[in-house]
Amino acid sequence: MLNTMGLVQPPHRCPIPVANDPNKVVIPDRRTPPKFVQRLSYIMEDDGAKNGSQSPPLFGGHQSWVQREESFKLKSTMKVHCGFIKNGGAEMLRKDIDYVKNCKFVVASGIFDGYDAPHQPSNISERSQKLFCFLMVVDEVSLKFIKKNTSVRLDSEDGEWVGIWRLVLVKHPPYDEPRRNGKVPKILTHRLFPQAQYSIWIDGKMELIVDPLLMLERYLWRGKHTFAIAQHKHHRDVYEEADANKRRKRYARPLIDLQMKIYRYEGMEPWNPGKSTVSDVPEGAIILREHTALNNLFSCLWFNEVNLFTPRDQLSFGYVVYRLKGLFKFFMFPNCEYNSIFILHPHNREHSSPIEWVKSIKELKGSNNTLNESRGGLGLWTPYPGNLDLVVLPPVARTSKAG
């Protein structure tokens, strides 16, 4: 409706300098050699009692502040929290586990709580159709919705398909909040599909219109990058993005403030042209990765912040980059190219959780504590080891029309 009234500007698009022919793209014959991290393993048991908690296993575990701090110190061999704690939820079926074992090149997407329908990619070359696994991660609610509204094809191994997409069911969603559940396949792609060498993530509301092999050549191989993500269309400063999230009611305002206070206390400076990064704020709806140990570690640390704090992943991306002290390298490509990769489709229905409308901490206490998530964002309710009372958030210049 806002579009028809002329109140929303169409996204700025520019040509993507992709190669002319996907059949002529040369795939690197060797993986990128490991840097800084040689071996990465994951904490699989939730030792909640050790950290003072008696609750059942959580998908993200009961990560302590000390464990969080240690995880940012790069070593040759590392073991970190990275979701998928035993009995914490997000289990795949055996038929899907067996299928993805053969997937070296992955285009992944996800639909949770029935908010979207699978959109078929276009302009996909025959070479890419053979090379890539197109994997759509869904929960049981979404699978039921898809089967009711779309033709689902069964293969000889009982695999379920919608067009080019192979549906991958994740049972027992680990969080109460569908937005937070969607971060599992988005950020932890390497955990769901451990045999993958390269992956492209695209949000479920998007229709991919660029050949994935051309995307890998443009955003990874041409510049010898291993991780690529787009620059945010409005903001470069995480504190400005946090302010916009509050204005747009993306999560409880006092909890966004608390996350930003922790980041400020831990030394996160506002973005400025002197920083080594193009921006501290990404558009996270499209992510291209080579699954190196360092990239996998970054994804784990990024997810841990989403698990501990708010599910707004663009608020924690730049923070994790900062904590790794410039050792994690990535390519942040122009937003106008990002807008040329997809066609955006509306959700089947709008999503809004009560916690997104909370304006003051009083609304989350007493009889209203049912607004709180029970399995995510627990770092916002765990006593922080530093004194945040004297932390003053940087002033924000509202340069966007968000809200």
GUMARNU-941430 format. One record per atom (N, C-alpha, C): y, z, x; residue in three letters. Coordinates in steps of 0.001 Angstrom, whole numbers, plus 500000, padded with zeros to 6 digits. Example, Ala and Ser with C-alpha at 12.3 -4.5 7.8 and 13.67 -1.06 7.14 Angstrom:
<pators>
494310507800513190ALA
495500507800512300ALA
496700507800513200ALA
497750507080512850SER
498940507140513670SER
500030507870512900SER
</pators>
This chain:
<pators>
498807500000500825MET
500000500000500000MET
501253500000500866MET
501246500828501909LEU
502400500872502804LEU
502599499537503501LEU
501479498863503826ASN
501579497544504444ASN
502270496549503519ASN
501862496523502233THR
502441495566501290THR
503907495844501035THR
504325497092501201MET
505730497455501014MET
506573497161502245MET
505918496736503325GLY
506654496426504545GLY
507068497644505338GLY
506423498798505065LEU
506797500042505742LEU
505989500286507011LEU
504958499488507238VAL
504131499643508435VAL
504207498365509254VAL
504605498500510500GLN
504688497340511376GLN
503289496912511812GLN
502981495620511797PRO
501679495179512302PRO
501566495463513792PRO
500353495726514275PRO
500197496048515705PRO
500605494873516585PRO
501210495210517714HIS
501593494172518668HIS
500358493695519409HIS
500096492394519357ARG
498945491817520034ARG
499407490840521114ARG
498629490771522169CYS
498896489797523221CYS
497571489208523673CYS
497574488019524245PRO
496320487396524684PRO
495619488237525753PRO
494311488284525662ILE
493520488982526671ILE
493087487956527723ILE
493401488191528982PRO
493039487206530018PRO
491557487255530369PRO
490718486911529392VAL
489280486922529637VAL
488853485608530281VAL
487679485611530868ALA
487116484388531426ALA
486834483394530294ALA
486737482128530635ASN
486582481087529623ASN
485194481024529003ASN
484167481318529799ASP
482810481075529338ASP
481916482260529703ASP
481391482972528698PRO
480507484107529021PRO
479261483694529780PRO
478846482424529655ASN
477658481970530377ASN
477904481856531876ASN
479175481833532271LYS
479505481722533689LYS
479898483061534321LYS
479896484110533515VAL
480214485434534049VAL
479092485896534976VAL
479473486327536164VAL
478490486809537137VAL
478370488322537009VAL
477203488769536634ILE
476943490200536508ILE
476648490773537893ILE
477312491851538291PRO
477049492427539616PRO
475566492727539801PRO
475040492371540949ASP
473617492604541189ASP
473345494007541706ASP
474410494750542007ARG
474240496128542476ARG
475146497061541688ARG
474647498242541440ARG
475451499261540777ARG
476490499801541757ARG
477575500344541203THR
478599500971542038THR
478007502187542742THR
478127502287544077PRO
477545503440544780PRO
478215504738544348PRO
477467505835544302PRO
478023507109543839PRO
479099507647544770PRO
480114508253544173LYS
481178508902544927LYS
481333510346544449LYS
481431511255545386PHE
481723512672545141PHE
480559513403544470PHE
479964512817543443VAL
478832513434542751VAL
477614512526542933VAL
476586513060543573GLN
475376512281543824GLN
474309512526542752GLN
474196513774542348ARG
473178514147541362ARG
473818514999540280ARG
473589514612539031LEU
474156515333537893LEU
473034515701536934LEU
472962516969536577SER
471993517424535577SER
472718518277534543SER
471996518641533493TYR
472646519247532338TYR
471996520565531947TYR
472810521491531505ILE
472325522759530957ILE
471712522472529595ILE
470444522817529411MET
469725522474528185MET
469410523680527308MET
469460524872527868GLU
469191526085527101GLU
470497526812526850GLU
470669527318525639ASP
471894528018525274ASP
471718529502525539ASP
472242529952526667ASP
472137531365527036ASP
473309532115526420ASP
473322532177525101GLY
474444532819524409GLY
474545534300524684GLY
473399534978524796ALA
473429536423525006ALA
474101536789526323ALA
473895535945527329LYS
474497536214528639LYS
476003536201528584LYS
476547535356527677ASN
477991535248527551ASN
478537536080526403ASN
477737537021525932GLY
478232537954524920GLY
478114537467523499GLY
477328536451523245SER
477187535914521890SER
475746536035521436SER
475568536382520158GLN
474231536488519585GLN
473969535388518561GLN
474845534377518495SER
474698533329517491SER
473572532390517871SER
473062531611516903PRO
472011530640517214PRO
472494529571518179PRO
471579528780518728PRO
471986527758519704PRO
473039526821519138PRO
474013526516519958LEU
475063525577519590LEU
474884524297520385LEU
475195523169519777PHE
475044521875520424PHE
475760521839521771PHE
476970522387521821GLY
477745522391523061GLY
477495523600523933GLY
476666524539523457GLY
476390525746524219GLY
477522526756524131GLY
477254527930524628HIS
478266528985524708HIS
478859528982526118HIS
479669527979526413GLN
480244527849527748GLN
481289528932527969GLN
481148529663529053SER
482124530711529376SER
483326530092530075SER
484415530863530156TRP
485606530385530862TRP
485294530174532346TRP
484440531032532903VAL
484076530889534313VAL
483281529606534521VAL
482319529333533639GLN
481545528097533743GLN
482447526877533594GLN
483389526960532668ARG
484325525847532484ARG
485108525594533763ARG
485612526652534375GLU
486406526511535594GLU
485574525915536726GLU
484354526369536872GLU
483490525863537943GLU
483149524389537755GLU
483086523941536500SER
482670522561536235SER
483679521541536741SER
484919521957536989PHE
485943521035537483PHE
485933520902539007PHE
485099521667539678LYS
485020521628541135LYS
483897520677541549LYS
484261519500542009LEU
483264518475542302LEU
482422518840543518LEU
481114518680543332LYS
480148518907544406LYS
479119517787544371LYS
478373517659545446SER
477381516594545535SER
476336516717544435SER
475897517935544162THR
474926518202543104THR
475564519137542092THR
475540518739540827MET
476197519538539787MET
475294519659538562MET
475419520798537884LYS
474731521043536626LYS
475754521621535652LYS
475977520928534543VAL
477070521300533647VAL
476601521270532197VAL
477412521903531340HIS
477222521740529904HIS
477583520296529531HIS
476801519718528630CYS
477073518342528215CYS
476432518062526855CYS
476586519026525926GLY
476003518865524610GLY
474486518862524661GLY
473862518575523527PHE
472414518421523401PHE
471640519647523867PHE
472207520834523598ILE
471460522066523838ILE
470233522079522926ILE
469132522578523438LYS
467889522634522670LYS
468102523357521347LYS
467643522720520265ASN
467759523248518898ASN
469207523351518423ASN
470100522589519063GLY
471509522624518673GLY
471909521497517727GLY
470966520597517414GLY
471281519500516491GLY
471369518162517202GLY
471675517121516422ALA
471833515736516905ALA
470548515201517520ALA
469442515350516784GLU
468157514849517273GLU
467940513405516822GLU
467419512585517725MET
467064511202517412MET
465592511117517037MET
465258510119516223LEU
463873509870515868LEU
463146509217517040LEU
461829509418517099ARG
461032508878518202ARG
461145507360518267ARG
461153506677517122LYS
461227505218517144LYS
462542504743517765LYS
463629505499517555ASP
464915505122518135ASP
464973505453519623ASP
464369506571520005ILE
464309506938521426ILE
463560505866522208ILE
462453505414521635ASP
461662504381522306ASP
462434503068522390ASP
463165502720521335TYR
463886501454521326TYR
464986501436522389TYR
465781502502522479VAL
466946502475523379VAL
466540502593524847VAL
465270502913525118LYS
464821502965526515LYS
464976501618527214LYS
464985500546526428ASN
465084499203527005ASN
466515498674527028ASN
467487499523526675CYS
468872499069526558CYS
469636499369527843CYS
469925498331528612LYS
470696498469529849LYS
472189498200529602LYS
472469497300528668PHE
473839496972528283PHE
473988497326526800PHE
474970498154526495VAL
475077498704525138VAL
476473498494524570VAL
476533498025523332VAL
477730498143522509VAL
477395499195521465VAL
478136500289521446ALA
477819501409520567ALA
478969501671519603ALA
478596502111518419SER
479574502522517419SER
478950503646516608SER
479697504200515674GLY
479153505306514902GLY
479842505471513568GLY
479073505924512584ILE
479594506218511250ILE
479029507562510815ILE
479928508469510406PHE
479508509784509960PHE
480126510105508604PHE
479317510770507781ASP
479739511219506447ASP
480120510054505530ASP
479613508874505835GLY
479825507730504962GLY
481246507214504882GLY
482037507432505951TYR
483447507026505893TYR
483658505539506135TYR
482675504869506750ASP
482825503452507062ASP
481541502710506716ASP
481624501393506735ALA
480456500531506619ALA
480359499708507901ALA
479165499304508318PRO
479051498513509551PRO
479775497173509423PRO
480585496865510418HIS
481310495586510450HIS
480671494702511519HIS
480296493492511113GLN
479599492604512034GLN
480565492022513065GLN
480233492119514356PRO
481077491510515389PRO
481103489996515238PRO
482150489399515726SER
482254487939515722SER
482544487447517137SER
482365486152517348ASN
482594485522518656ASN
481651486060519727ASN
480451486410519327ILE
479469486935520270ILE
478589485786520769ILE
478559485575522057SER
477790484482522638SER
476295484758522519SER
475518483706522619GLU
474061483864522585GLU
473584484704523771GLU
474250484548524911ARG
473876485334526082ARG
474082486822525822ARG
475211487185525214SER
475483488589524933SER
474557489148523863SER
474199488329522892GLN
473266488775521861GLN
471922489148522463GLN
471519488439523513LYS
470251488746524182LYS
470399489897525174LYS
471564490021525785LEU
471764491003526851LEU
472037492397526322LEU
472828492495525259PHE
473309493783524764PHE
472458494309523616PHE
472311495633523581CYS
471854496329522380CYS
473104496745521603CYS
473166496362520337PHE
474262496772519461PHE
473745497948518631PHE
474205499157518969LEU
473642500384518416LEU
474671501100517547LEU
474333501293516280MET
475206501979515336MET
474610503354515038MET
475264504406515529VAL
474781505767515346VAL
475269506278513994VAL
474346506797513193VAL
474691507255511848VAL
474036508604511576VAL
474643509348510653ASP
473984510539510146ASP
473281510187508838ASP
472611511155508239GLU
471806510881507051GLU
472669510494505853GLU
473857511086505740VAL
474760510728504648VAL
475171509260504763VAL
475515508832505953SER
475943507446506173SER
474785506479505971SER
473593506845506444LEU
472432505973506282LEU
472143505757504802LEU
472236506800504019LYS
472016506682502577LYS
473060505770501947LYS
474322505931502379PHE
475400505091501844PHE
475176503619502227PHE
474790503385503470ILE
474574502013503943ILE
473434501352503165ILE
472350502079502964LYS
471212501515502248LYS
471560501201500797LYS
472471501967500227LYS
472862501759498838LYS
473795500562498687LYS
474573500268499727ASN
475628499266499599ASN
475441498030500468ASN
474442498050501359THR
474257496956502307THR
472770496623502416THR
472471495402502775SER
471088494995502986SER
470619495488504354SER
469578496311504367VAL
469013496854505602VAL
467658496211505838VAL
467476495662507040ARG
466236494964507394ARG
465362495859508263ARG
464070495886507972LEU
463106496629508779LEU
462390495683509729LEU
462232496096511001ASP
461450495288511929ASP
460023495822512000ASP
459214495242512867SER
457796495595512944SER
457564497018513448SER
458600497607514082GLU
458481498970514593GLU
459199499973513693GLU
459501499554512462ASP
460232500377511485ASP
461681500617511894ASP
462187499854512845GLY
463605499936513175GLY
464447499354512049GLY
465590499955511789GLU
466443499543510680GLU
467666498804511211GLU
467966497657510611TRP
469019496778511096TRP
469977496417509974TRP
471260496327510322VAL
472274495724509457VAL
472924494621510280VAL
472515493381510026GLY
473009492293510856GLY
472585492490512299GLY
473549492451513207ILE
473266492607514638ILE
473084494064515047ILE
473492494978514170TRP
473475496402514514TRP
472088497006514283TRP
471577497672515303ARG
470377498499515172ARG
470835499905514828ARG
470438500400513653LEU
470852501731513225LEU
470079502794513993LEU
470792503812514473VAL
470189504931515204VAL
470554506202514455VAL
469565506815513836LEU
469811508014513031LEU
469865509253513915LEU
470922510046513714VAL
471043511348514367VAL
470892512408513275VAL
469807513155513350LYS
469534514167512325LYS
470197515493512710LYS
470478516292511693HIS
471082517614511878HIS
472401517527512657HIS
473438516988512034PRO
474749516920512708PRO
475141518285513258PRO
475626518327514494PRO
475836519620515149PRO
477083520376514700PRO
478004519710514004TYR
479259520361513636TYR
479495520288512126TYR
480378521169511645ASP
480768521150510240ASP
481725519997509958ASP
482484519614510963GLU
483575518655510822GLU
483096517250511218GLU
483106516280510268PRO
482629514922510611PRO
483362514287511781PRO
484666514547511919ARG
485402513968513051ARG
484821514450514377ARG
484449515731514413ARG
483893516276515653ARG
482487515708515901ARG
481719515500514839ASN
480398514881515001ASN
480520513489515598ASN
481574512767515217GLY
481764511416515733GLY
482035511360517218GLY
482433512483517808LYS
482711512495519251LYS
481426512496520076LYS
480304512851519455VAL
479048512924520204VAL
478639511544520733VAL
478451510533519863PRO
478100509212520434PRO
479251508556521169PRO
480471508873520787LYS
481631508247521426LYS
481779508674522877LYS
481727509969523132ILE
481979510477524481ILE
480678510636525264ILE
479618511030524586LEU
478345511289525274LEU
477384510116525117LEU
477901508907525215THR
477067507707525116THR
475945507741526147THR
476241508254527328HIS
475231508283528387HIS
474102509257528091HIS
474347510241527229ARG
473276511181526872ARG
472380510605525789ARG
472968509914524822LEU
472166509299523764LEU
471345508129524297LEU
471939507381525224PHE
471301506170525748PHE
471216506273527268PHE
470332507121527769PRO
470333507438529211PRO
469933506281530115PRO
469276505254529579GLN
468896504119530419GLN
470009503084530545GLN
471078503254529779ALA
472167502273529799ALA
472878502289531152ALA
473178501105531652GLN
473968500970532874GLN
475443500746532554GLN
475692500023531469TYR
477059499774531016TYR
477116499981529509TYR
478252500490529030SER
478416500647527592SER
479847500333527185SER
479970499853525958ILE
481266499652525315ILE
481218500425524014ILE
482123501349523847TRP
482231502080522586TRP
483345501462521750TRP
483081501295520435ILE
484099500837519504ILE
483965501653518228ILE
485066502194517720ASP
485029503036516525ASP
484456502285515332ASP
483849503031514416GLY
483163502442513286GLY
484044501673512324GLY
485338501945512325LYS
486240501255511396LYS
486683499888511933LYS
486193499516513109MET
486658498301513774MET
485600497197513763MET
486085495977513680GLU
485250494789513823GLU
485552494150515172GLU
484565494154516041LEU
484736493592517380LEU
484853492071517289LEU
485884491494517936ILE
486086490043517861ILE
486147489400519246ILE
485750490133520284VAL
485724489606521650VAL
484319489791522209VAL
483821488783522886ASP
482485488853523467ASP
482390490028524438ASP
481382490892524306PRO
481310492091525158PRO
481135491784526646PRO
480469490693526961LEU
480312490343528376LEU
481659489960528979LEU
482483489266528207LEU
483829488945528673LEU
484669490211528830LEU
484433491198527975MET
485163492463528084MET
484798493208529365MET
483518493268529673LEU
483111493937530915LEU
483688493229532134LEU
483695491889532100GLU
484252491146533231GLU
485743491410533372GLU
486466491424532250ARG
487917491612532288ARG
488301493023532702ARG
487675494024532108TYR
488161495388532265TYR
487446496199533340TYR
486244495783533734LEU
485528496511534782LEU
485355495678536040LEU
484596494604535964TRP
484141493927537177TRP
485259493201537912TRP
486192492621537209ARG
487234491839537876ARG
488057492711538824ARG
488406493913538376GLY
489213494804539206GLY
488406495870539911GLY
487075495723539872LYS
486172496703540490LYS
486414498110539934LYS
486585498178538624HIS
486716499457537930HIS
485353499865537369HIS
485211501141537051THR
483978501622536412THR
484243502286535073THR
485511502489534735PHE
485868503141533465PHE
487191502536533010PHE
487246502104531750ALA
488468501495531232ALA
488727501991529819ALA
490004502211529541ILE
490434502704528231ILE
491876502254528043ILE
492297502094526800ALA
493632501554526538ALA
494705502633526572ALA
495901502209526867GLN
497069503083526805GLN
497444503314525348GLN
497893504517525026HIS
498313504847523665HIS
499532504013523275HIS
499605503663521998LYS
500683502764521555LYS
502052503433521548LYS
502110504761521437HIS
503393505444521367HIS
503658506368522549HIS
502648507159522930HIS
502903508307523803HIS
502222508189525155HIS
502874508756526155ARG
502275508911527475ARG
502101510380527827ARG
502835511234527157ASP
502841512665527444ASP
501952513390526439ASP
501017514206526936VAL
500078514895526058VAL
500789515876525133VAL
501903516465525589TYR
502617517422524739TYR
503326516705523584TYR
503783515499523833GLU
504368514708522755GLU
503288514270521770GLU
502118513902522288GLU
501014513530521406GLU
500558514724520571GLU
500535515905521168ALA
500174517112520412ALA
501170517361519289ALA
502450517193519580ASP
503478517360518561ASP
503276516358517426ASP
502947515111517763ALA
502705514096516737ALA
501477514440515907ALA
500445514996516544ASN
499257515407515793ASN
499575516499514790ASN
500454517405515157LYS
500853518452514210LYS
501638517859513053LYS
502540516949513363ARG
503353516336512312ARG
502515515497511366ARG
501440514912511885ARG
500584514067511057ARG
499413514848510463ARG
499422516173510674LYS
498400517065510096LYS
496993516638510509LYS
496810516479511817ARG
495516516082512346ARG
494612517275512637ARG
495197518456512765TYR
494424519685512944TYR
495398520849512784TYR
494833522057512659ALA
495670523238512446ALA
496753523352513520ALA
497984523438513113ARG
499100523449514064ARG
499013524578515085ARG
498732525825514665PRO
498680526892515678PRO
497552526705516681PRO
496461526036516283LEU
495348525835517211LEU
495654524711518192LEU
496370523696517757ILE
496849522674518700ILE
497796523317519707ILE
498687524183519235ASP
499610524869520145ASP
498852525717521165ASP
497800526393520700LEU
497034527236521610LEU
496364526395522689LEU
495784525267522311GLN
495176524379523305GLN
496207523925524318GLN
497397523559523853MET
498442523094524760MET
498944524232525657MET
498983525446525139LYS
499405526586525961LYS
498408526839527093LYS
497129526705526786ILE
496109526865527833ILE
496285525786528898ILE
496507524560528481TYR
496687523474529435TYR
497947523687530276TYR
499001524167529633ARG
500247524414530377ARG
500057525560531365ARG
499367526607530936TYR
499091527754531809TYR
498283527308533026TYR
497394526339532830GLU
496539525862533906GLU
497181524740534724GLU
498462524510534496GLY
499219523646535393GLY
499444522221534944GLY
499056521867533731MET
499237520497533247MET
500714520213533021MET
501252519284533817GLU
502667518931533707GLU
502861517827532671GLU
504024517776532037PRO
504318516630531167PRO
504270515338531979PRO
503924514248531305TRP
503862512977532018TRP
505257512557532462TRP
505329511956533646ASN
506576511383534145ASN
506227510182535004ASN
507166509286535263PRO
506871508061536019PRO
506347508303537427PRO
506542509515537939GLY
506050509819539275GLY
504566510128539325GLY
503939510306538154LYS
502508510594538134LYS
501708509362538563LYS
500505509613539035SER
499665508515539515SER
498996507756538372SER
499055508290537152THR
498431507648536000THR
499476506897535183THR
499031505785534571VAL
499919505011533698VAL
500365505851532519VAL
499466506698532035SER
499732507543530880SER
498706508667530887SER
499051509778530260ASP
498087510862530078ASP
497407510786528715ASP
497801509808527901VAL
497286509726526529VAL
496656508353526298VAL
495372508303525938PRO
494709507015525698PRO
494616506688524210PRO
494273505447523934GLU
493734505065522632GLU
492220505074522808GLU
491573506073522287GLY
490166506280522601GLY
489186505540521727GLY
489659504622520888ALA
488749503943519965ALA
487888502896520657ALA
488279502484521869ILE
487475501541522657ILE
487386502087524082ILE
486159502236524573ILE
485930502769525913ILE
484883501899526598ILE
485161501475527816LEU
484209500688528604LEU
483824501498529833LEU
482508501606530072ARG
482026502454531153ARG
480840501847531896ARG
480866502009533204GLU
479625501936533963GLU
479123503360534061GLU
477843503558533837HIS
477325504924533769HIS
476985505446535158HIS
478031505681535937THR
477871506318537244THR
477819507832537059THR
477390508543538084ALA
477310510002537997ALA
478688510605537759ALA
479722510085538432LEU
481063510634538261LEU
481602510346536861LEU
481367509136536357ASN
481806508826534994ASN
481065509676533969ASN
479776509876534191ASN
479008510730533289ASN
479524512161533315ASN
479862512648534505LEU
480432513988534613LEU
481760514064533865LEU
482613513058534067PHE
483887513054533356PHE
483660513118531846PHE
482714512321531351SER
482433512321529916SER
481956513693529451SER
481145514353530263CYS
480696515707529917CYS
481871516675529841CYS
482738516632530844LEU
483872517552530875LEU
484842517270529729LEU
485043515994529450TRP
485903515607528317TRP
485306516125527008TRP
484002515932526841PHE
483367516422525620PHE
483440517939525525PHE
483276518636526635ASN
483330520097526602ASN
484685520597526098ASN
485754519886526440GLU
487078520266525937GLU
487159520028524427GLU
486597518901523979VAL
486569518616522536VAL
485725519652521809VAL
484649520090522435ASN
483781521101521837ASN
484469522467521774ASN
485195522814522837LEU
485825524131522906LEU
487090524238522055LEU
487844523160522005PHE
489160523216521373PHE
489204522327520129PHE
490241521543519968THR
490363520697518788THR
489573519402518979THR
489182518730517898PRO
488447517469518035PRO
489331516276518357PRO
490623516489518589ARG
491524515381518927ARG
491358515043520397ARG
490466514098520683ASP
490060513852522074ASP
491175513301522950ASP
492212512675522345GLN
493305512147523158GLN
494138513267523781GLN
493991514500523262LEU
494724515630523829LEU
494068516159525100LEU
492789515908525275SER
492083516487526419SER
491747515476527506SER
491852514190527223PHE
491508513174528220PHE
492341513349529488PHE
493654513352529343GLY
494537513462530504GLY
494398514781531231GLY
494053515831530478TYR
493866517135531113TYR
492680517106532072TYR
491567516502531643VAL
490384516432532516VAL
490683515562533733VAL
491415514466533526VAL
491840513645534667VAL
492622514500535656VAL
493547515305535137TYR
494364516184535989TYR
493495517185536760TYR
492504517790536081ARG
491693518809536732ARG
490806518230537831ARG
490489516946537754LEU
489667516323538796LEU
490511515824539974LEU
491796516097539928LYS
492695515939541076LYS
492693514529541665LYS
492699513546540797GLY
492813512173541251GLY
491529511544541751GLY
490422512283541734LEU
489156511736542227LEU
488492510833541192LEU
488806511032539921PHE
488275510168538867PHE
489245509012538657PHE
488778507804538908LYS
489611506613538792LYS
489252505845537524LYS
490254505294536869PHE
490011504513535659PHE
491109503478535499PHE
490806502480534701PHE
491748501414534403PHE
492269501625532991PHE
493577501823532849MET
494191501967531533MET
494918500667531221MET
494353499894530304PHE
494878498555530049PHE
495924498570528938PHE
496733497514528843PRO
497859497496527905PRO
497414497612526454PRO
498216498301525670ASN
497887498509524266ASN
497861497212523481ASN
498681496235523883CYS
498696494968523148CYS
497366494229523301CYS
496706494377524451GLU
495371493798524618GLU
494358494544523757GLU
494479495852523725TYR
493607496682522891TYR
493629496195521440TYR
494814495912520918ASN
494935495467519530ASN
494336494084519299ASN
494097493341520369SER
493524492002520249SER
492003491996520334SER
491402493156520513ILE
489953493245520676ILE
489248493362519324ILE
489960493790518296PHE
489291494142517045PHE
490147493784515836PHE
489479493800514684ILE
490149493801513385ILE
489896495172512773ILE
490950495822512330LEU
490836497176511784LEU
490577497115510285LEU
489556497831509848HIS
489221497895508426HIS
489521499304507894HIS
489899499436506644PRO
490147500771506078PRO
488842501540505914PRO
488945502868505942HIS
487787503708505664HIS
487357503518504207HIS
486092503830503932ASN
485626503791502553ASN
486388504792501683ASN
486747505896502296ARG
487530506926501609ARG
488293507702502665ARG
489338508339502248GLU
490144509095503203GLU
489478510434503479GLU
489640510883504699HIS
489063512175505084HIS
490177513157505386HIS
490026514354504858SER
490972515422505188SER
490246516747505042SER
490251517541506097SER
489657518870506059SER
490754519901505842SER
490463520988505131PRO
491489522017504890PRO
492137522529506163PRO
491354522607507259ILE
491912523159508495ILE
493015522267509064ILE
493037520998508675GLU
494060520092509194GLU
495445520401508624GLU
495505521146507520TRP
496777521420506858TRP
497345522795507193TRP
496615523549508032VAL
497040524913508350VAL
498308524906509192VAL
499299525687508776LYS
500577525740509486LYS
500757527004510318LYS
500105528092509946SER
500288529346510673SER
498941530018510886SER
498874530866511908ILE
497626531535512248ILE
497192532480511149ILE
498135532983510338LYS
497803533905509248LYS
496880533241508228LYS
497014531939508087GLU
496190531222507118GLU
494730531156507535GLU
494436531476508789LEU
493075531387509298LEU
492408532751509413LEU
493097533792508999LYS
492564535149509149LYS
492308535771507783LYS
491585536880507803GLY
491291537587506569GLY
490413536775505645GLY
490802536710504383SER
489982536026503376SER
489951534517503582SER
490854533985504426ASN
490913532545504659ASN
490111532080505862ASN
489347532999506486ASN
488656532592507709ASN
487543531579507442ASN
487264531283506173THR
486302530228505858THR
486841528852506218THR
488147528754506493LEU
488720527489506921LEU
488261527109508328LEU
487893528118509111ASN
487518527868510495ASN
486177527146510584ASN
486035526319511605GLU
484735525720511886GLU
483808526788512461GLU
482541526696512110SER
481595527718512563SER
480850527323513831SER
480875526014514185ARG
480082525564515332ARG
480884524762516355ARG
482169524614516154GLY
483013523890517091GLY
484373524549517202GLY
485053524286518320GLY
486371524869518521GLY
486357526354518790GLY
485208526874519248LEU
485094528322519412LEU
485915528843520584LEU
486299527955521501GLY
487163528395522589GLY
488529528858522105GLY
488906528388520915LEU
490196528799520342LEU
490148530219519800LEU
488941530769519678TRP
488785532135519158TRP
488140533061520172TRP
487944532569521387THR
487384533384522464THR
488521533880523344THR
488604535187523592PRO
489722535708524399PRO
489874534959525717PRO
491079534456525948TYR
491347533698527171TYR
491651534665528310TYR
491157534391529530PRO
491337535349530628PRO
492756535431531171PRO
493644534545530790GLY
495019534592531270GLY
495978535047530173GLY
497191535414530569ASN
498216535858529619ASN
499017534648529140ASN
498786534260527894LEU
499457533090527329LEU
500752533445526610LEU
501070534743526533ASP
502243535170525756ASP
503544534626526331ASP
503588534458527651LEU
504819534013528279LEU
504881532498528479LEU
503845531796528035VAL
503810530340528211VAL
504757529678527215VAL
505622528852527739VAL
506551528092526897VAL
506166526620527004VAL
505884526004525877LEU
505519524594525897LEU
506732523735526234LEU
506531522660526967PRO
507659521796527344PRO
508337521222526097PRO
509654521016526173PRO
510351520379525040PRO
509847518948524848PRO
509825518513523604VAL
509294517200523265VAL
510395516330522685VAL
510526515147523237ALA
511446514156522678ALA
510646513269521749ALA
510959513311520477ARG
510172512579519489ARG
510590511107519495ARG
509852510320520293THR
510207508912520467THR
509429507988519532THR
508445508542518789SER
507640507711517888SER
507945508075516454SER
507397507272515554LYS
507600507490514123LYS
506421508250513505LYS
505592508851514338ALA
504437509573513836ALA
504866510635512831ALA
504215510642511678GLY
504534511646510666GLY
505527511163509651GLY
</pators>
